[in-house]
Amino acid sequence: MRVIPESLDVRANSIVVVAWDEGTAGQIHSWIEETGHHVTAFVNASDEPPVLDVESERPKREASQFDFPTRGSFKGLPLISASDWPDVVKDLGVTKALVMISDQTDRLKNIELARQRELELVNVIHPTATILPDAILHDNIALFPRAFVGYRAEIHPGVLINTGSQIDHHNVLHPCAHVDTGVVTAGNVVIERFARLHTGAKVSANIRIGEGAIVGAGAVIVDDVPPRTTVAGVPGRVIKKH
């Protein structure tokens, strides 16, 4: 059943965040006002609400502070559940969005849906992130604390660069590539669509990470990574095709 609030606290700088997970959307919400945006609601891009009201339904977390969604809210803000969410939020007076859905192909699909409905897609860049001259930043990207984007790097829509990761000069990150915490890439690296680099991976210069590839945590990549493979180890080797 779709869940749509009757009204929202809409301001000139209001956006909706299309995601409801604590690790990404929740983190962004904790610092987004420092970037000049105001989150007026979260969005679940489905007509089925992500209900975790019952304690037994929630994943076990050791952390004492952890937010779970309810039928109509997340982190004390409205949670809209609607597959046609761009039309819903526009009807409620919001014209800007940030799509941060964890599934990368679903992220791109909803970015394209937002564009079709003429929503403005925004970037969120933590104040401690560093962007060197002539870097090209497209829309709907997120740079987390201490992320580094090098000289003339190109960051395409839907890319997420997590805490402390370094994307060096002339790198190209294609749509919805995902870089986890503490990744380091040397110069002239290309990361294709939907690829994901896990925590602490290191990539040598002039390497191409293929579409949909997965680089394991701590891997050291010294050769190109074929599309739709998983690579792990030091040096990185293909351990799975998918």
C-alpha positions in Angstrom: 0.0 0.0 0.0 1.4 3.4 -1.0 2.2 5.8 1.8 2.0 9.5 1.0 1.9 12.3 3.6 -0.7 15.0 3.3 1.9 17.8 3.5 5.6 18.3 4.0 7.8 21.0 5.4 8.9 22.4 2.1 11.5 25.2 1.9 13.4 26.8 -0.9 16.3 24.5 -0.3 14.3 21.3 0.3 15.2 18.0 -1.3 14.0 14.4 -0.9 16.5 11.6 -0.4 15.5 8.5 -2.4 16.7 5.8 0.0 16.0 4.9 3.6 19.0 2.9 4.9 20.9 4.1 7.9 24.3 3.5 6.4 23.9 5.9 3.4 20.8 8.0 3.6 21.0 8.3 7.4 24.6 9.4 7.3 23.9 12.0 4.6 21.0 13.3 6.7 23.3 13.8 9.7 25.4 16.4 7.8 23.4 17.5 4.7 22.4 20.9 6.2 26.1 21.8 6.2 25.9 21.6 2.4 23.0 24.0 2.1 20.2 21.5 1.6 17.2 20.6 3.8 15.8 17.0 3.7 12.1 17.3 3.8 11.4 13.6 3.3 12.9 10.2 2.5 11.5 8.2 -0.3 11.1 4.4 -0.8 10.7 3.9 -4.6 8.1 1.2 -4.2 4.4 1.0 -3.4 5.3 -1.4 -0.5 6.5 0.3 2.6 9.7 -1.0 4.2 8.1 -1.8 7.6 10.4 -2.7 10.4 8.2 -1.7 13.3 8.4 -4.9 15.1 11.6 -5.5 17.1 11.9 -9.1 15.8 11.9 -7.9 12.2 14.9 -5.7 12.6 18.5 -6.8 12.0 20.5 -7.1 15.2 22.8 -4.1 15.7 25.4 -3.7 18.5 25.4 0.1 18.0 23.1 1.8 20.5 22.1 4.5 18.0 20.6 3.0 14.8 17.4 4.2 13.0 15.0 1.8 11.3 12.1 2.9 9.0 8.5 2.6 10.0 5.5 2.5 7.7 5.5 6.3 7.3 8.7 7.7 8.7 12.5 7.5 8.9 14.7 9.5 11.3 11.7 11.5 12.4 10.9 12.6 8.8 8.1 11.5 6.5 8.9 8.4 4.4 7.0 8.3 1.1 6.5 4.9 -0.4 5.5 5.2 -4.1 6.8 3.8 -7.3 5.7 7.0 -9.0 7.5 9.1 -6.4 8.7 11.9 -8.7 5.1 12.9 -9.5 4.2 12.5 -5.8 6.9 14.8 -4.5 6.3 17.4 -7.2 2.6 17.5 -6.2 3.8 18.1 -2.6 5.9 21.0 -3.7 9.4 19.5 -3.8 11.4 19.9 -7.0 14.8 18.5 -6.0 16.0 15.0 -5.3 19.1 12.9 -4.4 18.8 9.2 -5.4 21.0 7.1 -3.2 19.4 3.6 -3.6 22.0 1.0 -2.6 21.2 -1.3 -5.6 23.2 0.4 -8.4 21.1 -0.5 -11.4 17.9 0.5 -9.4 19.7 3.8 -8.6 20.3 4.6 -12.2 16.7 3.6 -13.2 15.3 6.1 -10.6 17.8 8.8 -11.6 16.5 8.5 -15.2 12.9 8.5 -13.9 13.6 11.7 -12.0 15.0 13.3 -15.1 12.0 12.3 -17.1 9.7 14.1 -14.6 12.0 17.1 -14.7 13.2 17.0 -11.1 16.5 18.7 -10.3 19.1 16.2 -9.2 21.5 17.6 -6.6 24.9 16.7 -5.3 25.9 16.4 -1.6 29.5 17.1 -0.8 30.7 16.9 2.8 32.6 20.1 3.8 35.8 18.1 4.5 35.8 16.6 1.0 38.6 17.9 -1.4 38.0 18.6 -5.1 41.1 19.6 -7.1 40.9 22.0 -10.1 39.2 21.1 -13.3 37.4 18.1 -11.9 34.1 17.5 -13.5 31.2 16.6 -11.2 27.9 15.6 -12.8 24.6 15.5 -10.9 23.3 13.2 -8.2 26.7 12.3 -6.6 27.6 12.0 -3.0 31.1 12.7 -1.5 31.4 11.6 2.1 33.8 13.0 4.7 37.4 13.4 3.6 36.7 12.0 0.1 39.3 13.3 -2.4 38.7 13.9 -6.1 41.9 14.6 -8.1 42.8 17.0 -10.9 40.6 16.6 -13.9 38.8 13.6 -12.6 35.3 13.0 -14.0 32.6 11.8 -11.7 29.4 10.8 -13.5 25.8 10.7 -12.2 24.9 8.4 -9.3 28.5 7.9 -8.1 29.0 7.5 -4.4 32.5 8.0 -3.0 32.7 7.0 0.7 34.7 8.3 3.6 38.4 8.8 3.1 38.6 7.5 -0.4 41.0 9.0 -2.9 40.2 9.2 -6.6 43.3 10.6 -8.3 44.0 12.7 -11.4 42.2 12.0 -14.7 40.1 9.1 -13.2 36.7 8.6 -14.8 33.9 7.1 -12.7 31.0 6.1 -14.9 27.3 6.2 -13.7 26.5 4.6 -10.4 30.0 3.3 -9.7 30.3 2.8 -5.9 33.5 3.4 -4.0 33.6 2.2 -0.4 35.6 3.6 2.5 39.4 4.0 2.2 39.8 3.1 -1.4 42.8 4.6 -3.3 43.1 4.8 -7.0 46.2 6.1 -8.9 46.0 8.2 -12.0 44.1 7.5 -15.2 41.9 4.8 -13.7 38.5 4.1 -15.4 35.7 2.6 -13.3 32.7 1.6 -15.4 29.0 1.6 -14.7 27.8 -0.3 -11.6 31.3 -1.4 -10.5 31.9 -1.5 -6.8 35.2 -1.2 -5.0 35.1 -2.4 -1.4 36.9 -1.1 1.6 40.6 -0.4 1.3 41.1 -1.6 -2.2 44.0 -0.1 -4.1 44.1 0.4 -7.9 47.3 1.0 -9.9 47.5 3.7 -12.6 46.0 3.2 -16.1 43.6 0.4 -15.0 40.1 -0.2 -16.2 37.5 -1.7 -13.8 34.8 -3.3 -16.0 31.1 -2.7 -15.8 29.4 -4.5 -12.9 32.8 -5.7 -11.5 33.3 -6.1 -7.8 36.7 -5.5 -6.2 37.1 -7.1 -2.8 38.1 -5.4 0.4 41.9 -4.8 0.6 42.5 -6.0 -3.0 45.5 -4.6 -4.9 44.6 -4.2 -8.6 47.5 -4.2 -11.0 45.7 -5.5 -14.1 42.4 -4.6 -15.8 39.3 -6.1 -14.2 36.9 -7.8 -16.7 33.2 -6.8 -16.6 30.9 -8.7 -14.3 33.7 -10.4 -12.3 34.7 -10.4 -8.7 38.4 -9.8 -8.0 40.1 -10.3 -4.7 43.5 -10.7 -3.2 47.1 -9.3 -3.5 47.5 -9.0 -6.3 43.9 -9.1 -7.4 42.7 -12.2 -9.2 39.3 -13.2 -10.7 37.6 -15.5 -8.2 34.1 -15.4 -9.7 32.2 -14.5 -12.9 28.6 -13.2 -12.6 
